[in-house]
Amino acid sequence: MQNVFLFLSVGLVAINLILMEFMQNTIEKEERIKIAVLTEQNQKNRIANYQDREEIYERQRRKMYDYKNQLSTIQTLIKNGHTDEALSFTQKLTESIAVEMSAINTNHPVVNAVLNQKYRSMQEKHIAVILKVGDLQEICLEEEEIVILLSNLLDNAIRESEKVLKNTGKAVIHLKLECEDHKLIFAIRNPVTEKVEIENDTIKSKRGDHHGIRLLNVKAVVDKYGGDMVLSCDENEFKAVVIL
């Protein structure tokens, strides 16, 4: 009997060791897959960032061409003695340039570039936005981290709002980005077509849906600075709050 118990004990130990090895290999494999997915998404973020900058450059190039024509019109009005019309035209052009250059100004060039690009995208898609932004010139994040943080959450909000817009004809995004008590607070609320499941500070994504991956990238930035991220969702609205 002692030999039998010894044999069973050794067998159980061996089985446990095999199971532990299998579980360790599975965990390591899942971690490698997760890192690979995040790396791929980070690369896509960089490409998207370059594309955004190219889009801004192309928009500015087209505007410069338009401004040359408008300046020629002003010169013609002045030469023909229509000074009042020229003055009115100049005032409208100046206001247009001011809006085009920076509808949102946070005193931080990268934050401004991202917010204004996304703001123009929302305008083009007829998505309303309610903004509350502050002075962010002292923000300590790296440029790439700013793009990851803002772009991923805003892209999620815009994509979901587009779905809502098709169903109801109206969608509003609420955005807050301010520094309070030496902490950066980024809060965003957007409508949803259906409630999504949230687990471990991220969305349980469906196949082909990158919402969860985008939030993992955001969480990586939040974790780096020891910050907090809180997500919530009901049948009507998704909320995300990031505090760094």
VEXKOL-702247 format. One record per residue: residue number from 1; residue in one letter; x, y, z of N, C-alpha, C in turn. Coordinates in nm, 3 decimals. Layout:
N
<NUM,'a',<X,Y,Z>,<X,Y,Z>,<X,Y,Z>>
...
//
This chain:
244
<1,'m',<0.082,-0.121,0.000>,<0.000,0.000,0.000>,<0.086,0.126,0.000>>
<2,'q',<0.197,0.117,0.077>,<0.286,0.234,0.080>,<0.343,0.261,-0.059>>
<3,'n',<0.378,0.154,-0.129>,<0.430,0.172,-0.266>,<0.324,0.231,-0.359>>
<4,'v',<0.199,0.186,-0.336>,<0.089,0.239,-0.419>,<0.070,0.387,-0.393>>
<5,'f',<0.065,0.427,-0.262>,<0.050,0.568,-0.226>,<0.167,0.651,-0.279>>
<6,'l',<0.288,0.593,-0.270>,<0.405,0.665,-0.319>,<0.396,0.686,-0.470>>
<7,'f',<0.349,0.580,-0.538>,<0.336,0.588,-0.684>,<0.231,0.693,-0.722>>
<8,'l',<0.117,0.690,-0.647>,<0.011,0.789,-0.676>,<0.058,0.931,-0.647>>
<9,'s',<0.131,0.948,-0.537>,<0.180,1.081,-0.500>,<0.275,1.135,-0.605>>
<10,'v',<0.369,1.048,-0.648>,<0.464,1.089,-0.752>,<0.389,1.121,-0.881>>
<11,'g',<0.286,1.037,-0.909>,<0.207,1.061,-1.030>,<0.134,1.194,-1.025>>
<12,'l',<0.074,1.226,-0.908>,<0.002,1.353,-0.894>,<0.097,1.472,-0.906>>
<13,'v',<0.215,1.458,-0.844>,<0.314,1.566,-0.854>,<0.354,1.587,-0.999>>
<14,'a',<0.376,1.475,-1.070>,<0.416,1.483,-1.211>,<0.306,1.549,-1.294>>
<15,'i',<0.180,1.509,-1.267>,<0.067,1.568,-1.341>,<0.056,1.718,-1.313>>
<16,'n',<0.074,1.757,-1.184>,<0.068,1.899,-1.148>,<0.178,1.978,-1.217>>
<17,'l',<0.297,1.917,-1.221>,<0.408,1.985,-1.289>,<0.379,2.004,-1.438>>
<18,'i',<0.322,1.900,-1.498>,<0.288,1.909,-1.641>,<0.181,2.016,-1.664>>
<19,'l',<0.078,2.019,-1.576>,<-0.029,2.117,-1.589>,<0.024,2.259,-1.570>>
<20,'m',<0.114,2.275,-1.470>,<0.172,2.407,-1.446>,<0.254,2.453,-1.566>>
<21,'e',<0.330,2.361,-1.625>,<0.409,2.394,-1.743>,<0.319,2.433,-1.860>>
<22,'f',<0.210,2.356,-1.874>,<0.114,2.385,-1.983>,<0.050,2.522,-1.963>>
<23,'m',<0.009,2.550,-1.838>,<-0.055,2.679,-1.808>,<0.042,2.794,-1.829>>
<24,'q',<0.169,2.774,-1.789>,<0.271,2.877,-1.807>,<0.293,2.905,-1.955>>
<25,'n',<0.301,2.798,-2.034>,<0.319,2.816,-2.178>,<0.200,2.887,-2.241>>
<26,'t',<0.079,2.853,-2.192>,<-0.043,2.918,-2.245>,<-0.044,3.066,-2.212>>
<27,'i',<-0.008,3.100,-2.087>,<-0.004,3.240,-2.044>,<0.099,3.318,-2.125>>
<28,'e',<0.218,3.256,-2.142>,<0.322,3.324,-2.219>,<0.280,3.343,-2.365>>
<29,'k',<0.211,3.243,-2.420>,<0.163,3.254,-2.558>,<0.061,3.366,-2.571>>
<30,'e',<-0.034,3.372,-2.476>,<-0.134,3.479,-2.478>,<-0.070,3.616,-2.462>>
<31,'e',<0.034,3.624,-2.377>,<0.104,3.751,-2.357>,<0.175,3.794,-2.485>>
<32,'r',<0.237,3.696,-2.555>,<0.305,3.728,-2.681>,<0.204,3.775,-2.786>>
<33,'i',<0.087,3.712,-2.790>,<-0.017,3.754,-2.885>,<-0.065,3.894,-2.852>>
<34,'k',<-0.085,3.920,-2.723>,<-0.130,4.051,-2.679>,<-0.028,4.160,-2.717>>
<35,'i',<0.100,4.131,-2.692>,<0.206,4.227,-2.726>,<0.211,4.250,-2.876>>
<36,'a',<0.195,4.141,-2.953>,<0.198,4.153,-3.099>,<0.082,4.239,-3.149>>
<37,'v',<-0.037,4.219,-3.090>,<-0.155,4.298,-3.129>,<-0.135,4.445,-3.094>>
<38,'l',<-0.083,4.471,-2.974>,<-0.059,4.609,-2.932>,<0.047,4.676,-3.019>>
<39,'t',<0.151,4.599,-3.053>,<0.256,4.654,-3.140>,<0.199,4.690,-3.277>>
<40,'e',<0.116,4.600,-3.328>,<0.054,4.627,-3.459>,<-0.036,4.750,-3.453>>
<41,'q',<-0.113,4.763,-3.342>,<-0.202,4.878,-3.329>,<-0.123,5.006,-3.312>>
<42,'n',<-0.010,4.999,-3.237>,<0.075,5.117,-3.222>,<0.130,5.163,-3.357>>
<43,'q',<0.168,5.064,-3.439>,<0.216,5.097,-3.573>,<0.106,5.163,-3.655>>
<44,'k',<-0.016,5.111,-3.643>,<-0.129,5.171,-3.713>,<-0.154,5.313,-3.662>>
<45,'n',<-0.136,5.333,-3.531>,<-0.153,5.468,-3.475>,<-0.053,5.565,-3.533>>
<46,'r',<0.074,5.518,-3.547>,<0.176,5.605,-3.606>,<0.141,5.640,-3.750>>
<47,'i',<0.097,5.538,-3.826>,<0.059,5.562,-3.965>,<-0.058,5.659,-3.971>>
<48,'a',<-0.156,5.638,-3.883>,<-0.272,5.727,-3.881>,<-0.231,5.869,-3.845>>
<49,'n',<-0.131,5.880,-3.753>,<-0.082,6.012,-3.715>,<-0.018,6.083,-3.834>>
<50,'y',<0.064,6.009,-3.909>,<0.125,6.067,-4.029>,<0.019,6.104,-4.131>>
<51,'q',<-0.084,6.020,-4.147>,<-0.192,6.049,-4.241>,<-0.268,6.173,-4.199>>
<52,'d',<-0.291,6.188,-4.067>,<-0.359,6.307,-4.017>,<-0.279,6.432,-4.050>>
<53,'r',<-0.145,6.425,-4.029>,<-0.061,6.540,-4.060>,<-0.062,6.571,-4.209>>
<54,'e',<-0.061,6.464,-4.291>,<-0.066,6.483,-4.436>,<-0.199,6.547,-4.475>>
<55,'e',<-0.306,6.503,-4.410>,<-0.437,6.561,-4.440>,<-0.441,6.709,-4.403>>
<56,'i',<-0.383,6.743,-4.286>,<-0.377,6.883,-4.244>,<-0.297,6.966,-4.344>>
<57,'y',<-0.182,6.911,-4.388>,<-0.099,6.980,-4.487>,<-0.175,7.002,-4.617>>
<58,'e',<-0.245,6.898,-4.662>,<-0.320,6.909,-4.788>,<-0.432,7.010,-4.775>>
<59,'r',<-0.499,7.011,-4.660>,<-0.606,7.109,-4.636>,<-0.550,7.251,-4.640>>
<60,'q',<-0.434,7.270,-4.574>,<-0.372,7.402,-4.574>,<-0.327,7.444,-4.713>>
<61,'r',<-0.278,7.347,-4.792>,<-0.235,7.378,-4.928>,<-0.354,7.426,-5.013>>
<62,'r',<-0.467,7.356,-5.000>,<-0.587,7.397,-5.074>,<-0.636,7.533,-5.029>>
<63,'k',<-0.629,7.557,-4.896>,<-0.673,7.686,-4.844>,<-0.584,7.799,-4.895>>
<64,'m',<-0.454,7.774,-4.900>,<-0.363,7.877,-4.950>,<-0.396,7.914,-5.094>>
<65,'y',<-0.431,7.815,-5.174>,<-0.470,7.841,-5.313>,<-0.596,7.926,-5.317>>
<66,'d',<-0.692,7.894,-5.229>,<-0.815,7.973,-5.223>,<-0.787,8.115,-5.176>>
<67,'y',<-0.698,8.129,-5.076>,<-0.668,8.262,-5.024>,<-0.605,8.351,-5.130>>
<68,'k',<-0.521,8.293,-5.217>,<-0.460,8.372,-5.325>,<-0.569,8.429,-5.416>>
<69,'n',<-0.667,8.346,-5.450>,<-0.777,8.394,-5.533>,<-0.859,8.501,-5.462>>
<70,'q',<-0.882,8.482,-5.331>,<-0.959,8.578,-5.255>,<-0.885,8.710,-5.240>>
<71,'l',<-0.753,8.704,-5.222>,<-0.673,8.827,-5.215>,<-0.676,8.901,-5.347>>
<72,'s',<-0.674,8.827,-5.456>,<-0.684,8.891,-5.589>,<-0.818,8.961,-5.604>>
<73,'t',<-0.923,8.899,-5.551>,<-1.056,8.962,-5.555>,<-1.057,9.091,-5.475>>
<74,'i',<-0.994,9.089,-5.357>,<-0.987,9.210,-5.273>,<-0.912,9.321,-5.346>>
<75,'q',<-0.799,9.284,-5.408>,<-0.722,9.384,-5.484>,<-0.806,9.446,-5.595>>
<76,'t',<-0.883,9.364,-5.665>,<-0.969,9.413,-5.772>,<-1.075,9.508,-5.718>>
<77,'l',<-1.135,9.474,-5.606>,<-1.237,9.560,-5.545>,<-1.178,9.695,-5.508>>
<78,'i',<-1.055,9.696,-5.451>,<-0.991,9.821,-5.411>,<-0.959,9.906,-5.533>>
<79,'k',<-0.905,9.842,-5.639>,<-0.871,9.916,-5.761>,<-0.994,9.981,-5.824>>
<80,'n',<-1.107,9.915,-5.812>,<-1.230,9.967,-5.872>,<-1.305,10.062,-5.779>>
<81,'g',<-1.244,10.091,-5.664>,<-1.304,10.188,-5.572>,<-1.409,10.133,-5.479>>
<82,'h',<-1.426,10.001,-5.474>,<-1.527,9.940,-5.385>,<-1.462,9.906,-5.251>>
<83,'t',<-1.425,10.011,-5.179>,<-1.350,9.990,-5.054>,<-1.435,9.926,-4.945>>
<84,'d',<-1.563,9.960,-4.936>,<-1.649,9.902,-4.833>,<-1.664,9.751,-4.853>>
<85,'e',<-1.685,9.713,-4.979>,<-1.698,9.571,-5.010>,<-1.567,9.497,-4.982>>
<86,'a',<-1.454,9.563,-5.015>,<-1.323,9.503,-4.990>,<-1.299,9.485,-4.840>>
<87,'l',<-1.340,9.585,-4.760>,<-1.323,9.577,-4.615>,<-1.408,9.465,-4.556>>
<88,'s',<-1.533,9.455,-4.602>,<-1.622,9.349,-4.553>,<-1.568,9.212,-4.591>>
<89,'f',<-1.521,9.199,-4.714>,<-1.465,9.073,-4.762>,<-1.342,9.034,-4.680>>
<90,'t',<-1.257,9.133,-4.651>,<-1.135,9.108,-4.573>,<-1.167,9.060,-4.432>>
<91,'q',<-1.269,9.122,-4.371>,<-1.308,9.084,-4.235>,<-1.358,8.939,-4.232>>
<92,'k',<-1.440,8.900,-4.329>,<-1.490,8.762,-4.335>,<-1.376,8.663,-4.358>>
<93,'l',<-1.281,8.702,-4.444>,<-1.168,8.615,-4.473>,<-1.082,8.595,-4.349>>
<94,'t',<-1.060,8.702,-4.273>,<-0.980,8.695,-4.150>,<-1.045,8.602,-4.048>>
<95,'e',<-1.178,8.615,-4.033>,<-1.250,8.528,-3.940>,<-1.243,8.382,-3.984>>
<96,'s',<-1.253,8.360,-4.115>,<-1.245,8.224,-4.169>,<-1.109,8.161,-4.142>>
<97,'i',<-1.002,8.240,-4.159>,<-0.866,8.190,-4.134>,<-0.849,8.155,-3.988>>
<98,'a',<-0.900,8.239,-3.899>,<-0.887,8.215,-3.755>,<-0.955,8.085,-3.714>>
<99,'v',<-1.076,8.061,-3.769>,<-1.149,7.939,-3.738>,<-1.078,7.818,-3.795>>
<100,'e',<-1.029,7.829,-3.918>,<-0.964,7.717,-3.985>,<-0.834,7.679,-3.915>>
<101,'m',<-0.757,7.779,-3.872>,<-0.627,7.751,-3.813>,<-0.640,7.684,-3.677>>
<102,'s',<-0.734,7.729,-3.595>,<-0.745,7.671,-3.461>,<-0.881,7.699,-3.400>>
<103,'a',<-0.977,7.611,-3.426>,<-1.108,7.625,-3.362>,<-1.096,7.596,-3.213>>
<104,'i',<-1.000,7.510,-3.176>,<-0.976,7.475,-3.036>,<-0.831,7.509,-3.002>>
<105,'n',<-0.812,7.583,-2.895>,<-0.676,7.622,-2.857>,<-0.653,7.588,-2.710>>
<106,'t',<-0.557,7.498,-2.683>,<-0.524,7.457,-2.547>,<-0.384,7.502,-2.506>>
<107,'n',<-0.319,7.582,-2.593>,<-0.180,7.625,-2.570>,<-0.080,7.510,-2.577>>
<108,'h',<-0.121,7.403,-2.645>,<-0.030,7.290,-2.668>,<-0.045,7.248,-2.814>>
<109,'p',<0.060,7.260,-2.896>,<0.047,7.238,-3.042>,<-0.001,7.099,-3.080>>
<110,'v',<0.047,6.994,-3.013>,<0.007,6.858,-3.049>,<-0.138,6.833,-3.010>>
<111,'v',<-0.176,6.874,-2.890>,<-0.314,6.860,-2.847>,<-0.406,6.936,-2.942>>
<112,'n',<-0.365,7.059,-2.978>,<-0.445,7.139,-3.072>,<-0.461,7.068,-3.206>>
<113,'a',<-0.353,7.010,-3.257>,<-0.357,6.944,-3.388>,<-0.454,6.826,-3.386>>
<114,'v',<-0.448,6.745,-3.280>,<-0.536,6.628,-3.271>,<-0.681,6.672,-3.254>>
<115,'l',<-0.706,6.761,-3.158>,<-0.844,6.803,-3.130>,<-0.908,6.873,-3.249>>
<116,'n',<-0.833,6.961,-3.316>,<-0.890,7.032,-3.430>,<-0.917,6.939,-3.547>>
<117,'q',<-0.828,6.841,-3.568>,<-0.850,6.745,-3.677>,<-0.974,6.662,-3.650>>
<118,'k',<-0.991,6.615,-3.525>,<-1.108,6.535,-3.490>,<-1.234,6.623,-3.489>>
<119,'y',<-1.219,6.748,-3.448>,<-1.333,6.841,-3.446>,<-1.385,6.864,-3.588>>
<120,'r',<-1.293,6.884,-3.683>,<-1.334,6.903,-3.823>,<-1.400,6.776,-3.877>>
<121,'s',<-1.348,6.660,-3.835>,<-1.407,6.534,-3.878>,<-1.550,6.522,-3.827>>
<122,'m',<-1.574,6.563,-3.702>,<-1.709,6.558,-3.646>,<-1.802,6.655,-3.718>>
<123,'q',<-1.750,6.773,-3.753>,<-1.831,6.869,-3.827>,<-1.872,6.812,-3.963>>
<124,'e',<-1.776,6.751,-4.032>,<-1.804,6.696,-4.164>,<-1.906,6.582,-4.158>>
<125,'k',<-1.905,6.508,-4.046>,<-1.999,6.397,-4.030>,<-2.130,6.440,-3.964>>
<126,'h',<-2.142,6.571,-3.933>,<-2.262,6.629,-3.871>,<-2.286,6.573,-3.731>>
<127,'i',<-2.177,6.550,-3.659>,<-2.185,6.507,-3.520>,<-2.162,6.630,-3.431>>
<128,'a',<-2.256,6.659,-3.345>,<-2.242,6.774,-3.255>,<-2.142,6.741,-3.145>>
<129,'v',<-2.075,6.844,-3.094>,<-1.977,6.824,-2.987>,<-1.988,6.938,-2.887>>
<130,'i',<-1.985,6.904,-2.760>,<-1.983,7.002,-2.651>,<-1.848,6.991,-2.583>>
<131,'l',<-1.770,7.100,-2.589>,<-1.631,7.098,-2.545>,<-1.611,7.178,-2.417>>
<132,'k',<-1.521,7.129,-2.334>,<-1.471,7.206,-2.221>,<-1.322,7.177,-2.210>>
<133,'v',<-1.239,7.268,-2.259>,<-1.095,7.248,-2.259>,<-1.026,7.361,-2.183>>
<134,'g',<-0.910,7.330,-2.128>,<-0.834,7.428,-2.052>,<-0.695,7.448,-2.109>>
<135,'d',<-0.611,7.515,-2.031>,<-0.473,7.542,-2.070>,<-0.388,7.418,-2.041>>
<136,'l',<-0.332,7.358,-2.148>,<-0.258,7.233,-2.133>,<-0.111,7.247,-2.170>>
<137,'q',<-0.058,7.368,-2.163>,<0.081,7.389,-2.205>,<0.181,7.318,-2.115>>
<138,'e',<0.141,7.281,-1.992>,<0.232,7.214,-1.899>,<0.216,7.062,-1.900>>
<139,'i',<0.139,7.008,-1.994>,<0.115,6.865,-1.998>,<0.248,6.790,-2.018>>
<140,'c',<0.266,6.679,-1.945>,<0.397,6.611,-1.940>,<0.405,6.488,-2.031>>
<141,'l',<0.301,6.456,-2.104>,<0.303,6.336,-2.189>,<0.389,6.357,-2.313>>
<142,'e',<0.445,6.246,-2.364>,<0.517,6.251,-2.490>,<0.417,6.272,-2.604>>
<143,'e',<0.468,6.324,-2.718>,<0.380,6.355,-2.830>,<0.302,6.232,-2.876>>
<144,'e',<0.371,6.118,-2.890>,<0.305,5.996,-2.935>,<0.200,5.951,-2.836>>
<145,'e',<0.225,5.970,-2.707>,<0.129,5.931,-2.604>,<0.005,6.018,-2.609>>
<146,'i',<0.023,6.146,-2.640>,<-0.091,6.237,-2.654>,<-0.181,6.190,-2.768>>
<147,'v',<-0.117,6.154,-2.879>,<-0.193,6.107,-2.995>,<-0.268,5.978,-2.962>>
<148,'i',<-0.200,5.885,-2.894>,<-0.264,5.758,-2.856>,<-0.383,5.784,-2.764>>
<149,'l',<-0.364,5.866,-2.664>,<-0.468,5.892,-2.564>,<-0.590,5.959,-2.626>>
<150,'l',<-0.567,6.067,-2.700>,<-0.679,6.143,-2.755>,<-0.742,6.075,-2.876>>
<151,'s',<-0.659,6.031,-2.970>,<-0.711,5.977,-3.096>,<-0.793,5.850,-3.074>>
<152,'n',<-0.745,5.760,-2.991>,<-0.816,5.633,-2.973>,<-0.954,5.653,-2.911>>
<153,'l',<-0.962,5.734,-2.805>,<-1.092,5.757,-2.742>,<-1.185,5.838,-2.832>>
<154,'l',<-1.130,5.937,-2.902>,<-1.214,6.017,-2.991>,<-1.260,5.937,-3.113>>
<155,'d',<-1.171,5.854,-3.166>,<-1.209,5.770,-3.281>,<-1.321,5.674,-3.243>>
<156,'n',<-1.311,5.616,-3.124>,<-1.419,5.527,-3.077>,<-1.551,5.603,-3.068>>
<157,'a',<-1.544,5.725,-3.011>,<-1.665,5.806,-2.994>,<-1.726,5.845,-3.128>>
<158,'i',<-1.640,5.883,-3.223>,<-1.689,5.925,-3.355>,<-1.753,5.808,-3.429>>
<159,'r',<-1.686,5.692,-3.427>,<-1.740,5.575,-3.498>,<-1.876,5.532,-3.441>>
<160,'e',<-1.887,5.532,-3.310>,<-2.014,5.492,-3.249>,<-2.121,5.597,-3.274>>
<161,'s',<-2.083,5.724,-3.272>,<-2.179,5.832,-3.298>,<-2.232,5.827,-3.441>>
<162,'e',<-2.147,5.785,-3.535>,<-2.192,5.769,-3.673>,<-2.304,5.667,-3.683>>
<163,'k',<-2.291,5.556,-3.607>,<-2.396,5.453,-3.607>,<-2.526,5.510,-3.550>>
<164,'v',<-2.513,5.585,-3.440>,<-2.631,5.645,-3.377>,<-2.695,5.745,-3.472>>
<165,'l',<-2.613,5.822,-3.542>,<-2.661,5.925,-3.634>,<-2.749,5.863,-3.744>>
<166,'k',<-2.709,5.747,-3.793>,<-2.786,5.679,-3.897>,<-2.922,5.634,-3.846>>
<167,'n',<-2.928,5.598,-3.717>,<-3.053,5.548,-3.660>,<-3.147,5.658,-3.614>>
<168,'t',<-3.090,5.763,-3.554>,<-3.174,5.867,-3.492>,<-3.163,6.004,-3.558>>
<169,'g',<-3.059,6.024,-3.639>,<-3.041,6.154,-3.704>,<-2.976,6.258,-3.615>>
<170,'k',<-2.934,6.218,-3.494>,<-2.871,6.312,-3.401>,<-2.773,6.240,-3.312>>
<171,'a',<-2.655,6.301,-3.295>,<-2.553,6.243,-3.205>,<-2.469,6.357,-3.148>>
<172,'v',<-2.444,6.351,-3.018>,<-2.366,6.455,-2.949>,<-2.255,6.390,-2.869>>
<173,'i',<-2.134,6.440,-2.885>,<-2.019,6.395,-2.806>,<-1.984,6.503,-2.705>>
<174,'h',<-1.969,6.464,-2.579>,<-1.928,6.556,-2.473>,<-1.780,6.530,-2.440>>
<175,'l',<-1.701,6.635,-2.444>,<-1.557,6.620,-2.423>,<-1.507,6.721,-2.321>>
<176,'k',<-1.432,6.671,-2.223>,<-1.368,6.758,-2.124>,<-1.220,6.723,-2.120>>
<177,'l',<-1.134,6.826,-2.130>,<-0.989,6.806,-2.126>,<-0.928,6.925,-2.053>>
<178,'e',<-0.895,6.903,-1.926>,<-0.845,7.012,-1.842>,<-0.742,6.960,-1.742>>
<179,'c',<-0.666,7.053,-1.687>,<-0.575,7.023,-1.577>,<-0.637,7.078,-1.449>>
<180,'e',<-0.657,6.990,-1.352>,<-0.713,7.030,-1.223>,<-0.627,6.973,-1.111>>
<181,'d',<-0.583,7.060,-1.023>,<-0.498,7.018,-0.910>,<-0.377,6.938,-0.959>>
<182,'h',<-0.313,6.989,-1.064>,<-0.193,6.928,-1.122>,<-0.218,6.789,-1.181>>
<183,'k',<-0.342,6.759,-1.213>,<-0.377,6.633,-1.278>,<-0.449,6.660,-1.410>>
<184,'l',<-0.416,6.579,-1.510>,<-0.483,6.589,-1.638>,<-0.611,6.505,-1.633>>
<185,'i',<-0.723,6.569,-1.666>,<-0.852,6.500,-1.667>,<-0.907,6.501,-1.809>>
<186,'f',<-0.927,6.382,-1.862>,<-0.982,6.367,-1.996>,<-1.107,6.281,-1.984>>
<187,'a',<-1.222,6.343,-2.008>,<-1.350,6.271,-1.996>,<-1.426,6.284,-2.128>>
<188,'i',<-1.485,6.175,-2.172>,<-1.559,6.176,-2.298>,<-1.685,6.092,-2.283>>
<189,'r',<-1.794,6.144,-2.337>,<-1.923,6.073,-2.338>,<-1.977,6.073,-2.479>>
<190,'n',<-2.024,5.959,-2.523>,<-2.081,5.951,-2.657>,<-2.198,5.854,-2.659>>
<191,'p',<-2.294,5.875,-2.748>,<-2.408,5.784,-2.756>,<-2.368,5.651,-2.815>>
<192,'v',<-2.446,5.547,-2.787>,<-2.420,5.413,-2.840>,<-2.549,5.354,-2.895>>
<193,'t',<-2.534,5.259,-2.985>,<-2.650,5.190,-3.040>,<-2.694,5.076,-2.950>>
<194,'e',<-2.601,5.024,-2.869>,<-2.633,4.917,-2.775>,<-2.530,4.916,-2.663>>
<195,'k',<-2.568,4.860,-2.552>,<-2.477,4.851,-2.438>,<-2.363,4.755,-2.469>>
<196,'v',<-2.242,4.794,-2.431>,<-2.127,4.707,-2.451>,<-2.078,4.656,-2.315>>
<197,'e',<-2.020,4.538,-2.317>,<-1.968,4.478,-2.194>,<-1.827,4.529,-2.166>>
<198,'i',<-1.802,4.565,-2.042>,<-1.672,4.617,-2.001>,<-1.612,4.522,-1.898>>
<199,'e',<-1.487,4.484,-1.922>,<-1.419,4.390,-1.833>,<-1.272,4.428,-1.823>>
<200,'n',<-1.220,4.441,-1.701>,<-1.079,4.478,-1.678>,<-1.042,4.607,-1.751>>
<201,'d',<-1.127,4.708,-1.736>,<-1.101,4.841,-1.793>,<-1.091,4.841,-1.944>>
<202,'t',<-1.160,4.751,-2.010>,<-1.164,4.754,-2.156>,<-1.294,4.691,-2.204>>
<203,'i',<-1.325,4.713,-2.332>,<-1.447,4.661,-2.390>,<-1.423,4.520,-2.441>>
<204,'k',<-1.518,4.431,-2.416>,<-1.509,4.297,-2.472>,<-1.549,4.307,-2.619>>
<205,'s',<-1.448,4.310,-2.706>,<-1.470,4.336,-2.847>,<-1.527,4.215,-2.919>>
<206,'k',<-1.608,4.245,-3.021>,<-1.654,4.141,-3.112>,<-1.547,4.120,-3.217>>
<207,'r',<-1.556,4.011,-3.291>,<-1.460,3.982,-3.396>,<-1.460,4.096,-3.498>>
<208,'g',<-1.341,4.146,-3.531>,<-1.331,4.253,-3.630>,<-1.350,4.392,-3.571>>
<209,'d',<-1.379,4.399,-3.440>,<-1.398,4.529,-3.374>,<-1.270,4.565,-3.299>>
<210,'h',<-1.216,4.686,-3.325>,<-1.088,4.726,-3.265>,<-1.106,4.816,-3.144>>
<211,'h',<-1.231,4.834,-3.095>,<-1.252,4.923,-2.981>,<-1.170,4.879,-2.860>>
<212,'g',<-1.174,4.749,-2.831>,<-1.101,4.698,-2.715>,<-0.952,4.717,-2.727>>
<213,'i',<-0.898,4.697,-2.848>,<-0.754,4.714,-2.870>,<-0.714,4.859,-2.850>>
<214,'r',<-0.796,4.952,-2.900>,<-0.766,5.094,-2.883>,<-0.761,5.130,-2.735>>
<215,'l',<-0.853,5.075,-2.658>,<-0.856,5.105,-2.515>,<-0.738,5.042,-2.442>>
<216,'l',<-0.690,4.930,-2.490>,<-0.569,4.870,-2.431>,<-0.449,4.962,-2.450>>
<217,'n',<-0.441,5.027,-2.566>,<-0.333,5.123,-2.589>,<-0.344,5.244,-2.497>>
<218,'v',<-0.468,5.289,-2.478>,<-0.490,5.401,-2.385>,<-0.451,5.361,-2.244>>
<219,'k',<-0.492,5.240,-2.205>,<-0.461,5.192,-2.069>,<-0.310,5.179,-2.048>>
<220,'a',<-0.237,5.142,-2.154>,<-0.091,5.132,-2.141>,<-0.030,5.267,-2.106>>
<221,'v',<-0.081,5.373,-2.166>,<-0.033,5.509,-2.134>,<-0.072,5.545,-1.991>>
<222,'v',<-0.196,5.514,-1.954>,<-0.245,5.546,-1.819>,<-0.162,5.473,-1.714>>
<223,'d',<-0.134,5.344,-1.737>,<-0.056,5.264,-1.641>,<0.087,5.317,-1.629>>
<224,'k',<0.144,5.363,-1.740>,<0.282,5.414,-1.737>,<0.296,5.529,-1.638>>
<225,'y',<0.193,5.614,-1.629>,<0.201,5.731,-1.542>,<0.127,5.710,-1.409>>
<226,'g',<0.089,5.585,-1.383>,<0.022,5.555,-1.256>,<-0.112,5.624,-1.243>>
<227,'g',<-0.181,5.642,-1.356>,<-0.309,5.710,-1.354>,<-0.426,5.615,-1.337>>
<228,'d',<-0.545,5.668,-1.359>,<-0.667,5.589,-1.345>,<-0.752,5.605,-1.471>>
<229,'m',<-0.819,5.496,-1.509>,<-0.914,5.500,-1.620>,<-1.041,5.428,-1.576>>
<230,'v',<-1.153,5.496,-1.591>,<-1.282,5.440,-1.552>,<-1.373,5.440,-1.674>>
<231,'l',<-1.429,5.323,-1.706>,<-1.520,5.309,-1.819>,<-1.656,5.264,-1.769>>
<232,'s',<-1.762,5.314,-1.834>,<-1.897,5.270,-1.802>,<-1.984,5.283,-1.926>>
<233,'c',<-2.088,5.202,-1.931>,<-2.177,5.205,-2.047>,<-2.315,5.152,-2.008>>
<234,'d',<-2.418,5.219,-2.060>,<-2.553,5.166,-2.048>,<-2.613,5.154,-2.189>>
<235,'e',<-2.742,5.144,-2.199>,<-2.805,5.125,-2.330>,<-2.797,5.248,-2.419>>
<236,'n',<-2.767,5.365,-2.358>,<-2.770,5.491,-2.435>,<-2.636,5.560,-2.448>>
<237,'e',<-2.545,5.538,-2.353>,<-2.425,5.622,-2.351>,<-2.301,5.547,-2.299>>
<238,'f',<-2.189,5.577,-2.361>,<-2.060,5.524,-2.316>,<-1.980,5.639,-2.254>>
<239,'k',<-1.915,5.613,-2.141>,<-1.836,5.715,-2.073>,<-1.694,5.662,-2.046>>
<240,'a',<-1.597,5.748,-2.065>,<-1.459,5.715,-2.031>,<-1.396,5.835,-1.960>>
<241,'v',<-1.332,5.808,-1.848>,<-1.264,5.913,-1.772>,<-1.122,5.868,-1.747>>
<242,'v',<-1.026,5.952,-1.785>,<-0.884,5.924,-1.765>,<-0.827,6.035,-1.677>>
<243,'i',<-0.757,5.995,-1.571>,<-0.695,6.091,-1.481>,<-0.548,6.057,-1.470>>
<244,'l',<-0.460,6.153,-1.506>,<-0.316,6.131,-1.501>,<-0.250,6.237,-1.413>>
//
